[in-house]
Amino acid sequence: MSLVFQRVMAALCAAMVLASPGAVRAQAVPEGLIVVYGALSPTREGDVDRREQIYFSIPADTADRVFVRLFDPEIFGHDDFTYGGPADSETTFRVFGGEGAFTAADRPEVVADRARAPRERPAFPVTGPGQVLMERVYGSDRSSDGRWVTLGAVRARQGEQVGDRAHFRIDVEGTKGNDGNGFSIGVSRARDRDRAPEGLEIFAYQPTIRWTAAGTATRVGFTGTGGPYTVQSFDAANGDLSVVTDYADLPVAVSGQDFWTVDRIETDDTNLALSLSGGFESL
């Protein structure tokens, strides 16, 4: 990792929680903490697939269109991690709707303790399941650095209809280069400001996230239906990881660089969060 990254960030990891049997609600996506690395980056940077899948849903009877907004989507400057310059890197954002966009999409898989990530390059582009509603590629153009931009608008009828909700999936691919792109995603009733639609939910099942080296721990919330829970983390740099309940912090075994660590947590609580802090990164 670069010296700047080491000073500012303690670690980057992919983390997921699996219930027994699979009855855990997806993690909420913390603002400003999502990272995707380019297809040529090694997995020791902490990104196992160089892809992020972020979901959002709105009530199916929502009449007005909603806008998908991106914060800092390019690879330049603010919260991005470049190696030798960002000119060779690109990140692709796609919004999917229609049949299968949510129900047929990939879900986290159980991994073995101390397993390594696959070494082969990711197979891009990913064009399904579901229908591509919009797509945009960002390189190193600094005009969006540290700013919110609007990707486009969708209507509830374009999402996958599941019960009384319309579901969409945002796929983010590090399609070129080896740099890390830190970004955020929002959904708004307004094109140029943050006005969340009534009943909006944004979540991810296996986010690649980062956290600061000092100060308050980063928390990623999730809702379960009773344990036990299996916690899987990748490349967490031997930081401090715990499952936070309403009454206690339950310590979790944490991964080192470039491998998975798996632990099992016993709790009947359902209002939970993963807490992450500390750790190291190698130059």
Secondary structure, DSSP 8 states (H G I E B T S, - for coil): --HHHHHHEEEEEEEEEEETTS-B--EE--TT-EEEE-TTS-GGGS-SSSEEEEEEEEETT--S-EEEEEES-SSSSTT-B-SS-STT-EEEEEEEESTTTTTTS-------TT-----S--------SSEEEEEEEE-S-GGGTTSEEEEEEE-GGGSEEETTEEEEEEEEEEEESS-EEEEEEEEESSSSS----TT-EEEESS-EEEEESSSS-EEEEEEBSS--EEEEEES-TT-EEEEE-SS-EEEE----TTSEEEEEE-----EEEEEEE------
